[in-house]
Amino acid sequence: MSLSMYEASIPVFVHTLTSLKAILQKGVSHAEAKKFDASILVNGRLAPDMFALSRQVQIASDAAKGAAARLSGSEPPKFEDTEKTLDELVARIDQTIDYLKSFKAEQFDGSDARTITLNTPRGAMTFDGLNFLRHWALPNFFFHVTTTYNVLRHNGVELGKADYLGKVQ
């Protein structure tokens, strides 16, 4: 049995974003239970020179929708990076999931060989679709999801591995 580029990307992004949404919702509940302003979590970071939690979520969203668009040969929608609350970040995740669910498997046919060029601060990077997915899109996505989890956990939100993994079927 072979694994299509669609199956290796869209369900993975949707599943993990669904877990990220639940993690953020636990952050909301934690702030309410402890009676503190949840913006402390939104602006949380593990080190002074890293992006805040809000930016981690925005980048995870952008990584998922950007990968889907590039692999399908389309343009990703532009989401303004204006979220200031955990609820707004949850809404962004919902919007990203809706976008990802709009794709059909056949849109990814041949995407393993599609040439994808990214312009980054480090310069242009060119991949074939398979290497883009395996060595850029998925690792970048998981890095920012994991960092979001870690910021919340560091700030006392009761999370565990099961929260990160979500419902495995």
Long-range contacts (C-beta under 8 A, 24 or more apart in sequence): 4-105, 4-108, 5-71, 5-108, 5-111, 5-112, 5-129, 5-130, 5-133, 6-103, 6-104, 6-105, 6-107, 6-108, 7-105, 8-133, 9-67, 9-68, 9-71, 9-108, 9-133, 9-137, 9-138, 10-68, 10-100, 10-101, 10-103, 10-108, 12-138, 13-64, 13-67, 13-68, 13-96, 13-100, 13-141, 14-97, 14-100, 14-101, 15-166, 16-141, 16-142, 16-145, 16-166, 17-60, 17-61, 17-64, 17-93, 17-96, 17-97, 17-100, 17-145, 18-97, 18-166, 19-145, 19-163, 19-164, 19-165, 19-166, 20-57, 20-60, 20-93, 20-145, 20-148, 20-149, 21-90, 21-93, 21-94, 21-97, 22-163, 22-166, 23-148, 23-149, 23-152, 23-157, 23-159, 23-163, 23-164, 24-57, 24-86, 24-89, 24-90, 24-93, 24-148, 24-152, 25-86, 25-90, 26-152, 26-157, 26-158, 26-159, 26-163, 27-86, 27-152, 27-157, 28-86, 28-87, 28-90, 30-152, 30-156, 30-157, 30-158, 31-86, 34-156, 38-85, 38-86, 39-84, 39-85, 40-155, 41-86, 41-151, 41-152, 41-155, 41-157, 42-83, 42-84, 42-85, 42-86, 42-89, 44-151, 44-152, 44-154, 44-155, 45-151, 46-147, 46-150, 46-151, 46-154, 50-147, 51-147, 52-151, 53-89, 53-148, 53-151, 53-152, 54-83, 54-84, 54-89, 55-81, 56-144, 56-145, 56-147, 56-148, 56-151, 57-83, 57-89, 57-92, 57-93, 57-144, 57-148, 58-83, 58-89, 58-92, 59-140, 59-144, 60-141, 60-144, 60-145, 60-148, 61-92, 61-93, 61-95, 61-96, 63-137, 63-140, 63-141, 63-144, 64-96, 64-100, 64-141, 65-96, 65-99, 65-100, 66-137, 67-132, 67-133, 67-137, 67-138, 67-141, 68-99, 68-100, 68-103, 70-114, 70-116, 70-129, 70-132, 70-137, 71-108, 71-111, 71-114, 71-116, 71-129, 71-132, 71-133, 71-137, 72-103, 72-107, 72-108, 72-111, 73-107, 73-111, 73-114, 74-107
